[in-house]
Amino acid sequence: MRVGLVRKRGVLGWGSLDPAQPGIWVRPRRLDAFTIAHEFTHLLQARGLVPRGERACDLWALARSPLLVDAPPGYLAVPARLRRQHPLPVAHAAMLHRAAVDALAARQRGERNYLRRFEREVETALRGLPAPEPGALRRPGLGTALLGVFGFARAPRS
């Protein structure tokens, strides 16, 4: 498997859909655990284990673990209030994970509109959650932590 750096402006990550040449490319300065999970899910798509498409990729990545949900999905429709939060509060990460697991269970039962079901469930659930307190946010993203550990962290801008 190959791992590389994305150089195209505006792209956070890219995963190869060629099963003969698996690989992911990421932007290390804007790296979230969710981006990594999303790109690895593309490798599952290449092997036919997950349906193709960016929205399906987001959903399967959200369903892996709430610990990987530190940023909102980029391809599934979520309310603006959720999309603007970075990093995501723990309660919102858990809610997204639960909604993704429920949507995949609905798909398993034969429901064809499972992606839309997820989007509606998130919209409904978010109405019931209070706005996060400043202290409820997660710690800095995985990418920031990795860059700091390996000495690549940039000095904060003033």
Phi and psi in radians as a Rosetta constraint file:
Dihedral C 1 N 2 CA 2 C 2 CIRCULARHARMONIC -1.782 0.35
Dihedral N 2 CA 2 C 2 N 3 CIRCULARHARMONIC 2.534 0.35
Dihedral C 2 N 3 CA 3 C 3 CIRCULARHARMONIC -2.268 0.35
Dihedral N 3 CA 3 C 3 N 4 CIRCULARHARMONIC 2.304 0.35
Dihedral C 3 N 4 CA 4 C 4 CIRCULARHARMONIC -2.546 0.35
Dihedral N 4 CA 4 C 4 N 5 CIRCULARHARMONIC -3.047 0.35
Dihedral C 4 N 5 CA 5 C 5 CIRCULARHARMONIC -1.835 0.35
Dihedral N 5 CA 5 C 5 N 6 CIRCULARHARMONIC 2.394 0.35
Dihedral C 5 N 6 CA 6 C 6 CIRCULARHARMONIC -1.379 0.35
Dihedral N 6 CA 6 C 6 N 7 CIRCULARHARMONIC 2.334 0.35
Dihedral C 6 N 7 CA 7 C 7 CIRCULARHARMONIC -1.986 0.35
Dihedral N 7 CA 7 C 7 N 8 CIRCULARHARMONIC -0.191 0.35
Dihedral C 7 N 8 CA 8 C 8 CIRCULARHARMONIC -1.354 0.35
Dihedral N 8 CA 8 C 8 N 9 CIRCULARHARMONIC 2.262 0.35
Dihedral C 8 N 9 CA 9 C 9 CIRCULARHARMONIC -1.045 0.35
Dihedral N 9 CA 9 C 9 N 10 CIRCULARHARMONIC 2.371 0.35
Dihedral C 9 N 10 CA 10 C 10 CIRCULARHARMONIC 1.466 0.35
Dihedral N 10 CA 10 C 10 N 11 CIRCULARHARMONIC -0.065 0.35
Dihedral C 10 N 11 CA 11 C 11 CIRCULARHARMONIC -1.828 0.35
Dihedral N 11 CA 11 C 11 N 12 CIRCULARHARMONIC 2.159 0.35
Dihedral C 11 N 12 CA 12 C 12 CIRCULARHARMONIC -1.485 0.35
Dihedral N 12 CA 12 C 12 N 13 CIRCULARHARMONIC -0.518 0.35
Dihedral C 12 N 13 CA 13 C 13 CIRCULARHARMONIC -2.890 0.35
Dihedral N 13 CA 13 C 13 N 14 CIRCULARHARMONIC 2.894 0.35
Dihedral C 13 N 14 CA 14 C 14 CIRCULARHARMONIC -2.661 0.35
Dihedral N 14 CA 14 C 14 N 15 CIRCULARHARMONIC 2.364 0.35
Dihedral C 14 N 15 CA 15 C 15 CIRCULARHARMONIC -2.124 0.35
Dihedral N 15 CA 15 C 15 N 16 CIRCULARHARMONIC 2.409 0.35
Dihedral C 15 N 16 CA 16 C 16 CIRCULARHARMONIC -1.295 0.35
Dihedral N 16 CA 16 C 16 N 17 CIRCULARHARMONIC 2.351 0.35
Dihedral C 16 N 17 CA 17 C 17 CIRCULARHARMONIC -1.729 0.35
Dihedral N 17 CA 17 C 17 N 18 CIRCULARHARMONIC 0.188 0.35
Dihedral C 17 N 18 CA 18 C 18 CIRCULARHARMONIC -1.639 0.35
Dihedral N 18 CA 18 C 18 N 19 CIRCULARHARMONIC 1.909 0.35
Dihedral C 18 N 19 CA 19 C 19 CIRCULARHARMONIC -1.109 0.35
Dihedral N 19 CA 19 C 19 N 20 CIRCULARHARMONIC -0.372 0.35
Dihedral C 19 N 20 CA 20 C 20 CIRCULARHARMONIC -1.360 0.35
Dihedral N 20 CA 20 C 20 N 21 CIRCULARHARMONIC -0.412 0.35
Dihedral C 20 N 21 CA 21 C 21 CIRCULARHARMONIC -2.325 0.35
Dihedral N 21 CA 21 C 21 N 22 CIRCULARHARMONIC 1.239 0.35
Dihedral C 21 N 22 CA 22 C 22 CIRCULARHARMONIC -1.185 0.35
Dihedral N 22 CA 22 C 22 N 23 CIRCULARHARMONIC 2.555 0.35
Dihedral C 22 N 23 CA 23 C 23 CIRCULARHARMONIC -3.111 0.35
Dihedral N 23 CA 23 C 23 N 24 CIRCULARHARMONIC 2.776 0.35
Dihedral C 23 N 24 CA 24 C 24 CIRCULARHARMONIC -2.342 0.35
Dihedral N 24 CA 24 C 24 N 25 CIRCULARHARMONIC 2.606 0.35
Dihedral C 24 N 25 CA 25 C 25 CIRCULARHARMONIC -2.244 0.35
Dihedral N 25 CA 25 C 25 N 26 CIRCULARHARMONIC 2.321 0.35
Dihedral C 25 N 26 CA 26 C 26 CIRCULARHARMONIC -2.321 0.35
Dihedral N 26 CA 26 C 26 N 27 CIRCULARHARMONIC 2.854 0.35
Dihedral C 26 N 27 CA 27 C 27 CIRCULARHARMONIC -1.804 0.35
Dihedral N 27 CA 27 C 27 N 28 CIRCULARHARMONIC 1.801 0.35
Dihedral C 27 N 28 CA 28 C 28 CIRCULARHARMONIC -1.117 0.35
Dihedral N 28 CA 28 C 28 N 29 CIRCULARHARMONIC -0.464 0.35
Dihedral C 28 N 29 CA 29 C 29 CIRCULARHARMONIC -1.337 0.35
Dihedral N 29 CA 29 C 29 N 30 CIRCULARHARMONIC -0.272 0.35
Dihedral C 29 N 30 CA 30 C 30 CIRCULARHARMONIC -2.250 0.35
Dihedral N 30 CA 30 C 30 N 31 CIRCULARHARMONIC 0.880 0.35
Dihedral C 30 N 31 CA 31 C 31 CIRCULARHARMONIC -1.741 0.35
Dihedral N 31 CA 31 C 31 N 32 CIRCULARHARMONIC 2.140 0.35
Dihedral C 31 N 32 CA 32 C 32 CIRCULARHARMONIC -2.000 0.35
Dihedral N 32 CA 32 C 32 N 33 CIRCULARHARMONIC 2.742 0.35
Dihedral C 32 N 33 CA 33 C 33 CIRCULARHARMONIC -1.053 0.35
Dihedral N 33 CA 33 C 33 N 34 CIRCULARHARMONIC -0.629 0.35
Dihedral C 33 N 34 CA 34 C 34 CIRCULARHARMONIC -1.150 0.35
Dihedral N 34 CA 34 C 34 N 35 CIRCULARHARMONIC -0.661 0.35
Dihedral C 34 N 35 CA 35 C 35 CIRCULARHARMONIC -1.077 0.35
Dihedral N 35 CA 35 C 35 N 36 CIRCULARHARMONIC -0.747 0.35
Dihedral C 35 N 36 CA 36 C 36 CIRCULARHARMONIC -1.105 0.35
Dihedral N 36 CA 36 C 36 N 37 CIRCULARHARMONIC -0.803 0.35
Dihedral C 36 N 37 CA 37 C 37 CIRCULARHARMONIC -1.053 0.35
Dihedral N 37 CA 37 C 37 N 38 CIRCULARHARMONIC -0.736 0.35
Dihedral C 37 N 38 CA 38 C 38 CIRCULARHARMONIC -1.070 0.35
Dihedral N 38 CA 38 C 38 N 39 CIRCULARHARMONIC -0.818 0.35
Dihedral C 38 N 39 CA 39 C 39 CIRCULARHARMONIC -1.177 0.35
Dihedral N 39 CA 39 C 39 N 40 CIRCULARHARMONIC -0.656 0.35
Dihedral C 39 N 40 CA 40 C 40 CIRCULARHARMONIC -1.164 0.35
Dihedral N 40 CA 40 C 40 N 41 CIRCULARHARMONIC -0.532 0.35
Dihedral C 40 N 41 CA 41 C 41 CIRCULARHARMONIC -1.150 0.35
Dihedral N 41 CA 41 C 41 N 42 CIRCULARHARMONIC -0.530 0.35
Dihedral C 41 N 42 CA 42 C 42 CIRCULARHARMONIC -1.055 0.35
Dihedral N 42 CA 42 C 42 N 43 CIRCULARHARMONIC -0.585 0.35
Dihedral C 42 N 43 CA 43 C 43 CIRCULARHARMONIC -1.152 0.35
Dihedral N 43 CA 43 C 43 N 44 CIRCULARHARMONIC -0.617 0.35
Dihedral C 43 N 44 CA 44 C 44 CIRCULARHARMONIC -1.189 0.35
Dihedral N 44 CA 44 C 44 N 45 CIRCULARHARMONIC -0.641 0.35
Dihedral C 44 N 45 CA 45 C 45 CIRCULARHARMONIC -1.091 0.35
Dihedral N 45 CA 45 C 45 N 46 CIRCULARHARMONIC -0.691 0.35
Dihedral C 45 N 46 CA 46 C 46 CIRCULARHARMONIC -1.081 0.35
Dihedral N 46 CA 46 C 46 N 47 CIRCULARHARMONIC -0.504 0.35
Dihedral C 46 N 47 CA 47 C 47 CIRCULARHARMONIC -1.628 0.35
Dihedral N 47 CA 47 C 47 N 48 CIRCULARHARMONIC 0.054 0.35
Dihedral C 47 N 48 CA 48 C 48 CIRCULARHARMONIC 1.374 0.35
Dihedral N 48 CA 48 C 48 N 49 CIRCULARHARMONIC 0.284 0.35
Dihedral C 48 N 49 CA 49 C 49 CIRCULARHARMONIC -1.563 0.35
Dihedral N 49 CA 49 C 49 N 50 CIRCULARHARMONIC -0.284 0.35
Dihedral C 49 N 50 CA 50 C 50 CIRCULARHARMONIC -2.361 0.35
Dihedral N 50 CA 50 C 50 N 51 CIRCULARHARMONIC 2.440 0.35
Dihedral C 50 N 51 CA 51 C 51 CIRCULARHARMONIC -1.019 0.35
Dihedral N 51 CA 51 C 51 N 52 CIRCULARHARMONIC 2.595 0.35
Dihedral C 51 N 52 CA 52 C 52 CIRCULARHARMONIC -1.224 0.35
Dihedral N 52 CA 52 C 52 N 53 CIRCULARHARMONIC 2.755 0.35
Dihedral C 52 N 53 CA 53 C 53 CIRCULARHARMONIC 2.035 0.35
Dihedral N 53 CA 53 C 53 N 54 CIRCULARHARMONIC 2.592 0.35
Dihedral C 53 N 54 CA 54 C 54 CIRCULARHARMONIC -1.207 0.35
Dihedral N 54 CA 54 C 54 N 55 CIRCULARHARMONIC -0.666 0.35
Dihedral C 54 N 55 CA 55 C 55 CIRCULARHARMONIC -1.155 0.35
Dihedral N 55 CA 55 C 55 N 56 CIRCULARHARMONIC -0.751 0.35
Dihedral C 55 N 56 CA 56 C 56 CIRCULARHARMONIC -1.111 0.35
Dihedral N 56 CA 56 C 56 N 57 CIRCULARHARMONIC -0.671 0.35
Dihedral C 56 N 57 CA 57 C 57 CIRCULARHARMONIC -1.065 0.35
Dihedral N 57 CA 57 C 57 N 58 CIRCULARHARMONIC -0.791 0.35
Dihedral C 57 N 58 CA 58 C 58 CIRCULARHARMONIC -1.029 0.35
Dihedral N 58 CA 58 C 58 N 59 CIRCULARHARMONIC -0.799 0.35
Dihedral C 58 N 59 CA 59 C 59 CIRCULARHARMONIC -1.101 0.35
Dihedral N 59 CA 59 C 59 N 60 CIRCULARHARMONIC -0.804 0.35
Dihedral C 59 N 60 CA 60 C 60 CIRCULARHARMONIC -1.141 0.35
Dihedral N 60 CA 60 C 60 N 61 CIRCULARHARMONIC -0.644 0.35
Dihedral C 60 N 61 CA 61 C 61 CIRCULARHARMONIC -1.141 0.35
Dihedral N 61 CA 61 C 61 N 62 CIRCULARHARMONIC -0.696 0.35
Dihedral C 61 N 62 CA 62 C 62 CIRCULARHARMONIC -1.128 0.35
Dihedral N 62 CA 62 C 62 N 63 CIRCULARHARMONIC -0.582 0.35
Dihedral C 62 N 63 CA 63 C 63 CIRCULARHARMONIC -1.363 0.35
Dihedral N 63 CA 63 C 63 N 64 CIRCULARHARMONIC -0.209 0.35
Dihedral C 63 N 64 CA 64 C 64 CIRCULARHARMONIC -1.096 0.35
Dihedral N 64 CA 64 C 64 N 65 CIRCULARHARMONIC -0.967 0.35
Dihedral C 64 N 65 CA 65 C 65 CIRCULARHARMONIC -2.902 0.35
Dihedral N 65 CA 65 C 65 N 66 CIRCULARHARMONIC 2.483 0.35
Dihedral C 65 N 66 CA 66 C 66 CIRCULARHARMONIC -1.150 0.35
Dihedral N 66 CA 66 C 66 N 67 CIRCULARHARMONIC -0.338 0.35
Dihedral C 66 N 67 CA 67 C 67 CIRCULARHARMONIC -1.216 0.35
Dihedral N 67 CA 67 C 67 N 68 CIRCULARHARMONIC -0.360 0.35
Dihedral C 67 N 68 CA 68 C 68 CIRCULARHARMONIC -1.560 0.35
Dihedral N 68 CA 68 C 68 N 69 CIRCULARHARMONIC -0.112 0.35
Dihedral C 68 N 69 CA 69 C 69 CIRCULARHARMONIC -1.673 0.35
Dihedral N 69 CA 69 C 69 N 70 CIRCULARHARMONIC 1.421 0.35
Dihedral C 69 N 70 CA 70 C 70 CIRCULARHARMONIC -1.899 0.35
Dihedral N 70 CA 70 C 70 N 71 CIRCULARHARMONIC -0.012 0.35
Dihedral C 70 N 71 CA 71 C 71 CIRCULARHARMONIC -2.535 0.35
Dihedral N 71 CA 71 C 71 N 72 CIRCULARHARMONIC 2.651 0.35
Dihedral C 71 N 72 CA 72 C 72 CIRCULARHARMONIC -1.214 0.35
Dihedral N 72 CA 72 C 72 N 73 CIRCULARHARMONIC 2.678 0.35
Dihedral C 72 N 73 CA 73 C 73 CIRCULARHARMONIC -1.146 0.35
Dihedral N 73 CA 73 C 73 N 74 CIRCULARHARMONIC 2.558 0.35
Dihedral C 73 N 74 CA 74 C 74 CIRCULARHARMONIC -1.597 0.35
Dihedral N 74 CA 74 C 74 N 75 CIRCULARHARMONIC -0.337 0.35
Dihedral C 74 N 75 CA 75 C 75 CIRCULARHARMONIC -1.959 0.35
Dihedral N 75 CA 75 C 75 N 76 CIRCULARHARMONIC -0.404 0.35
Dihedral C 75 N 76 CA 76 C 76 CIRCULARHARMONIC -1.464 0.35
Dihedral N 76 CA 76 C 76 N 77 CIRCULARHARMONIC 2.541 0.35
Dihedral C 76 N 77 CA 77 C 77 CIRCULARHARMONIC -1.332 0.35
Dihedral N 77 CA 77 C 77 N 78 CIRCULARHARMONIC 2.072 0.35
Dihedral C 77 N 78 CA 78 C 78 CIRCULARHARMONIC -2.247 0.35
Dihedral N 78 CA 78 C 78 N 79 CIRCULARHARMONIC 2.680 0.35
Dihedral C 78 N 79 CA 79 C 79 CIRCULARHARMONIC -0.999 0.35
Dihedral N 79 CA 79 C 79 N 80 CIRCULARHARMONIC 2.589 0.35
Dihedral C 79 N 80 CA 80 C 80 CIRCULARHARMONIC -0.986 0.35
Dihedral N 80 CA 80 C 80 N 81 CIRCULARHARMONIC -0.640 0.35
Dihedral C 80 N 81 CA 81 C 81 CIRCULARHARMONIC -0.987 0.35
Dihedral N 81 CA 81 C 81 N 82 CIRCULARHARMONIC -0.632 0.35
Dihedral C 81 N 82 CA 82 C 82 CIRCULARHARMONIC -1.408 0.35
Dihedral N 82 CA 82 C 82 N 83 CIRCULARHARMONIC -0.689 0.35
Dihedral C 82 N 83 CA 83 C 83 CIRCULARHARMONIC -1.112 0.35
Dihedral N 83 CA 83 C 83 N 84 CIRCULARHARMONIC -0.522 0.35
Dihedral C 83 N 84 CA 84 C 84 CIRCULARHARMONIC -1.402 0.35
Dihedral N 84 CA 84 C 84 N 85 CIRCULARHARMONIC -0.181 0.35
Dihedral C 84 N 85 CA 85 C 85 CIRCULARHARMONIC -1.528 0.35
Dihedral N 85 CA 85 C 85 N 86 CIRCULARHARMONIC 2.169 0.35
Dihedral C 85 N 86 CA 86 C 86 CIRCULARHARMONIC -2.661 0.35
Dihedral N 86 CA 86 C 86 N 87 CIRCULARHARMONIC 2.021 0.35
Dihedral C 86 N 87 CA 87 C 87 CIRCULARHARMONIC -1.299 0.35
Dihedral N 87 CA 87 C 87 N 88 CIRCULARHARMONIC 2.872 0.35
Dihedral C 87 N 88 CA 88 C 88 CIRCULARHARMONIC -1.322 0.35
Dihedral N 88 CA 88 C 88 N 89 CIRCULARHARMONIC 2.478 0.35
Dihedral C 88 N 89 CA 89 C 89 CIRCULARHARMONIC -1.120 0.35
Dihedral N 89 CA 89 C 89 N 90 CIRCULARHARMONIC 2.664 0.35
Dihedral C 89 N 90 CA 90 C 90 CIRCULARHARMONIC -1.004 0.35
Dihedral N 90 CA 90 C 90 N 91 CIRCULARHARMONIC -0.724 0.35
Dihedral C 90 N 91 CA 91 C 91 CIRCULARHARMONIC -1.090 0.35
Dihedral N 91 CA 91 C 91 N 92 CIRCULARHARMONIC -0.664 0.35
Dihedral C 91 N 92 CA 92 C 92 CIRCULARHARMONIC -1.261 0.35
Dihedral N 92 CA 92 C 92 N 93 CIRCULARHARMONIC -0.658 0.35
Dihedral C 92 N 93 CA 93 C 93 CIRCULARHARMONIC -1.079 0.35
Dihedral N 93 CA 93 C 93 N 94 CIRCULARHARMONIC -0.766 0.35
Dihedral C 93 N 94 CA 94 C 94 CIRCULARHARMONIC -1.130 0.35
Dihedral N 94 CA 94 C 94 N 95 CIRCULARHARMONIC -0.695 0.35
Dihedral C 94 N 95 CA 95 C 95 CIRCULARHARMONIC -1.119 0.35
Dihedral N 95 CA 95 C 95 N 96 CIRCULARHARMONIC -0.769 0.35
Dihedral C 95 N 96 CA 96 C 96 CIRCULARHARMONIC -1.091 0.35
Dihedral N 96 CA 96 C 96 N 97 CIRCULARHARMONIC -0.734 0.35
Dihedral C 96 N 97 CA 97 C 97 CIRCULARHARMONIC -1.087 0.35
Dihedral N 97 CA 97 C 97 N 98 CIRCULARHARMONIC -0.841 0.35
Dihedral C 97 N 98 CA 98 C 98 CIRCULARHARMONIC -1.053 0.35
Dihedral N 98 CA 98 C 98 N 99 CIRCULARHARMONIC -0.760 0.35
Dihedral C 98 N 99 CA 99 C 99 CIRCULARHARMONIC -1.116 0.35
Dihedral N 99 CA 99 C 99 N 100 CIRCULARHARMONIC -0.655 0.35
Dihedral C 99 N 100 CA 100 C 100 CIRCULARHARMONIC -1.167 0.35
Dihedral N 100 CA 100 C 100 N 101 CIRCULARHARMONIC -0.762 0.35
Dihedral C 100 N 101 CA 101 C 101 CIRCULARHARMONIC -1.091 0.35
Dihedral N 101 CA 101 C 101 N 102 CIRCULARHARMONIC -0.749 0.35
Dihedral C 101 N 102 CA 102 C 102 CIRCULARHARMONIC -1.088 0.35
Dihedral N 102 CA 102 C 102 N 103 CIRCULARHARMONIC -0.728 0.35
Dihedral C 102 N 103 CA 103 C 103 CIRCULARHARMONIC -1.140 0.35
Dihedral N 103 CA 103 C 103 N 104 CIRCULARHARMONIC -0.687 0.35
Dihedral C 103 N 104 CA 104 C 104 CIRCULARHARMONIC -1.207 0.35
Dihedral N 104 CA 104 C 104 N 105 CIRCULARHARMONIC -0.583 0.35
Dihedral C 104 N 105 CA 105 C 105 CIRCULARHARMONIC -1.145 0.35
Dihedral N 105 CA 105 C 105 N 106 CIRCULARHARMONIC -0.690 0.35
Dihedral C 105 N 106 CA 106 C 106 CIRCULARHARMONIC -1.115 0.35
Dihedral N 106 CA 106 C 106 N 107 CIRCULARHARMONIC -0.690 0.35
Dihedral C 106 N 107 CA 107 C 107 CIRCULARHARMONIC -1.092 0.35
Dihedral N 107 CA 107 C 107 N 108 CIRCULARHARMONIC -0.740 0.35
Dihedral C 107 N 108 CA 108 C 108 CIRCULARHARMONIC -1.059 0.35
Dihedral N 108 CA 108 C 108 N 109 CIRCULARHARMONIC -0.575 0.35
Dihedral C 108 N 109 CA 109 C 109 CIRCULARHARMONIC -1.401 0.35
Dihedral N 109 CA 109 C 109 N 110 CIRCULARHARMONIC -0.044 0.35
Dihedral C 109 N 110 CA 110 C 110 CIRCULARHARMONIC 1.838 0.35
Dihedral N 110 CA 110 C 110 N 111 CIRCULARHARMONIC 0.053 0.35
Dihedral C 110 N 111 CA 111 C 111 CIRCULARHARMONIC -1.263 0.35
Dihedral N 111 CA 111 C 111 N 112 CIRCULARHARMONIC 2.178 0.35
Dihedral C 111 N 112 CA 112 C 112 CIRCULARHARMONIC -1.464 0.35
Dihedral N 112 CA 112 C 112 N 113 CIRCULARHARMONIC -0.443 0.35
Dihedral C 112 N 113 CA 113 C 113 CIRCULARHARMONIC -1.661 0.35
Dihedral N 113 CA 113 C 113 N 114 CIRCULARHARMONIC 0.694 0.35
Dihedral C 113 N 114 CA 114 C 114 CIRCULARHARMONIC -1.156 0.35
Dihedral N 114 CA 114 C 114 N 115 CIRCULARHARMONIC -0.546 0.35
Dihedral C 114 N 115 CA 115 C 115 CIRCULARHARMONIC -1.205 0.35
Dihedral N 115 CA 115 C 115 N 116 CIRCULARHARMONIC -0.776 0.35
Dihedral C 115 N 116 CA 116 C 116 CIRCULARHARMONIC -1.145 0.35
Dihedral N 116 CA 116 C 116 N 117 CIRCULARHARMONIC -0.626 0.35
Dihedral C 116 N 117 CA 117 C 117 CIRCULARHARMONIC -1.017 0.35
Dihedral N 117 CA 117 C 117 N 118 CIRCULARHARMONIC -0.797 0.35
Dihedral C 117 N 118 CA 118 C 118 CIRCULARHARMONIC -1.005 0.35
Dihedral N 118 CA 118 C 118 N 119 CIRCULARHARMONIC -0.843 0.35
Dihedral C 118 N 119 CA 119 C 119 CIRCULARHARMONIC -1.085 0.35
Dihedral N 119 CA 119 C 119 N 120 CIRCULARHARMONIC -0.719 0.35
Dihedral C 119 N 120 CA 120 C 120 CIRCULARHARMONIC -1.164 0.35
Dihedral N 120 CA 120 C 120 N 121 CIRCULARHARMONIC -0.730 0.35
Dihedral C 120 N 121 CA 121 C 121 CIRCULARHARMONIC -1.105 0.35
Dihedral N 121 CA 121 C 121 N 122 CIRCULARHARMONIC -0.701 0.35
Dihedral C 121 N 122 CA 122 C 122 CIRCULARHARMONIC -1.134 0.35
Dihedral N 122 CA 122 C 122 N 123 CIRCULARHARMONIC -0.769 0.35
Dihedral C 122 N 123 CA 123 C 123 CIRCULARHARMONIC -1.051 0.35
Dihedral N 123 CA 123 C 123 N 124 CIRCULARHARMONIC -0.757 0.35
Dihedral C 123 N 124 CA 124 C 124 CIRCULARHARMONIC -1.178 0.35
Dihedral N 124 CA 124 C 124 N 125 CIRCULARHARMONIC -0.802 0.35
Dihedral C 124 N 125 CA 125 C 125 CIRCULARHARMONIC -1.137 0.35
Dihedral N 125 CA 125 C 125 N 126 CIRCULARHARMONIC -0.628 0.35
Dihedral C 125 N 126 CA 126 C 126 CIRCULARHARMONIC -1.154 0.35
Dihedral N 126 CA 126 C 126 N 127 CIRCULARHARMONIC -0.549 0.35
Dihedral C 126 N 127 CA 127 C 127 CIRCULARHARMONIC -1.080 0.35
Dihedral N 127 CA 127 C 127 N 128 CIRCULARHARMONIC -0.539 0.35
Dihedral C 127 N 128 CA 128 C 128 CIRCULARHARMONIC -1.495 0.35
Dihedral N 128 CA 128 C 128 N 129 CIRCULARHARMONIC -0.164 0.35
Dihedral C 128 N 129 CA 129 C 129 CIRCULARHARMONIC -1.670 0.35
Dihedral N 129 CA 129 C 129 N 130 CIRCULARHARMONIC 2.390 0.35
Dihedral C 129 N 130 CA 130 C 130 CIRCULARHARMONIC -1.237 0.35
Dihedral N 130 CA 130 C 130 N 131 CIRCULARHARMONIC 2.767 0.35
Dihedral C 130 N 131 CA 131 C 131 CIRCULARHARMONIC -1.069 0.35
Dihedral N 131 CA 131 C 131 N 132 CIRCULARHARMONIC 2.435 0.35
Dihedral C 131 N 132 CA 132 C 132 CIRCULARHARMONIC -1.190 0.35
Dihedral N 132 CA 132 C 132 N 133 CIRCULARHARMONIC 2.542 0.35
Dihedral C 132 N 133 CA 133 C 133 CIRCULARHARMONIC -1.349 0.35
Dihedral N 133 CA 133 C 133 N 134 CIRCULARHARMONIC 2.662 0.35
Dihedral C 133 N 134 CA 134 C 134 CIRCULARHARMONIC -0.975 0.35
Dihedral N 134 CA 134 C 134 N 135 CIRCULARHARMONIC -0.602 0.35
Dihedral C 134 N 135 CA 135 C 135 CIRCULARHARMONIC -1.356 0.35
Dihedral N 135 CA 135 C 135 N 136 CIRCULARHARMONIC -0.125 0.35
Dihedral C 135 N 136 CA 136 C 136 CIRCULARHARMONIC -1.473 0.35
Dihedral N 136 CA 136 C 136 N 137 CIRCULARHARMONIC -0.110 0.35
Dihedral C 136 N 137 CA 137 C 137 CIRCULARHARMONIC -1.266 0.35
Dihedral N 137 CA 137 C 137 N 138 CIRCULARHARMONIC 2.682 0.35
Dihedral C 137 N 138 CA 138 C 138 CIRCULARHARMONIC -1.278 0.35
Dihedral N 138 CA 138 C 138 N 139 CIRCULARHARMONIC 2.981 0.35
Dihedral C 138 N 139 CA 139 C 139 CIRCULARHARMONIC -1.195 0.35
Dihedral N 139 CA 139 C 139 N 140 CIRCULARHARMONIC 2.992 0.35
Dihedral C 139 N 140 CA 140 C 140 CIRCULARHARMONIC -0.942 0.35
Dihedral N 140 CA 140 C 140 N 141 CIRCULARHARMONIC 2.659 0.35
Dihedral C 140 N 141 CA 141 C 141 CIRCULARHARMONIC -1.040 0.35
Dihedral N 141 CA 141 C 141 N 142 CIRCULARHARMONIC 2.856 0.35
Dihedral C 141 N 142 CA 142 C 142 CIRCULARHARMONIC -1.004 0.35
Dihedral N 142 CA 142 C 142 N 143 CIRCULARHARMONIC -0.722 0.35
Dihedral C 142 N 143 CA 143 C 143 CIRCULARHARMONIC -1.061 0.35
Dihedral N 143 CA 143 C 143 N 144 CIRCULARHARMONIC -0.769 0.35
Dihedral C 143 N 144 CA 144 C 144 CIRCULARHARMONIC -1.076 0.35
Dihedral N 144 CA 144 C 144 N 145 CIRCULARHARMONIC -0.742 0.35
Dihedral C 144 N 145 CA 145 C 145 CIRCULARHARMONIC -1.116 0.35
Dihedral N 145 CA 145 C 145 N 146 CIRCULARHARMONIC -0.779 0.35
Dihedral C 145 N 146 CA 146 C 146 CIRCULARHARMONIC -1.121 0.35
Dihedral N 146 CA 146 C 146 N 147 CIRCULARHARMONIC -0.745 0.35
Dihedral C 146 N 147 CA 147 C 147 CIRCULARHARMONIC -1.087 0.35
Dihedral N 147 CA 147 C 147 N 148 CIRCULARHARMONIC -0.685 0.35
Dihedral C 147 N 148 CA 148 C 148 CIRCULARHARMONIC -1.143 0.35
Dihedral N 148 CA 148 C 148 N 149 CIRCULARHARMONIC -0.738 0.35
Dihedral C 148 N 149 CA 149 C 149 CIRCULARHARMONIC -1.083 0.35
Dihedral N 149 CA 149 C 149 N 150 CIRCULARHARMONIC -0.724 0.35
Dihedral C 149 N 150 CA 150 C 150 CIRCULARHARMONIC -1.595 0.35
Dihedral N 150 CA 150 C 150 N 151 CIRCULARHARMONIC 0.114 0.35
Dihedral C 150 N 151 CA 151 C 151 CIRCULARHARMONIC 1.390 0.35
Dihedral N 151 CA 151 C 151 N 152 CIRCULARHARMONIC 0.306 0.35
Dihedral C 151 N 152 CA 152 C 152 CIRCULARHARMONIC -1.697 0.35
Dihedral N 152 CA 152 C 152 N 153 CIRCULARHARMONIC 0.002 0.35
Dihedral C 152 N 153 CA 153 C 153 CIRCULARHARMONIC -1.110 0.35
Dihedral N 153 CA 153 C 153 N 154 CIRCULARHARMONIC 2.395 0.35
Dihedral C 153 N 154 CA 154 C 154 CIRCULARHARMONIC -1.497 0.35
Dihedral N 154 CA 154 C 154 N 155 CIRCULARHARMONIC 2.535 0.35
Dihedral C 154 N 155 CA 155 C 155 CIRCULARHARMONIC -1.093 0.35
Dihedral N 155 CA 155 C 155 N 156 CIRCULARHARMONIC 2.411 0.35
Dihedral C 155 N 156 CA 156 C 156 CIRCULARHARMONIC -1.034 0.35
Dihedral N 156 CA 156 C 156 N 157 CIRCULARHARMONIC 2.504 0.35
Dihedral C 156 N 157 CA 157 C 157 CIRCULARHARMONIC -1.365 0.35
Dihedral N 157 CA 157 C 157 N 158 CIRCULARHARMONIC 2.500 0.35
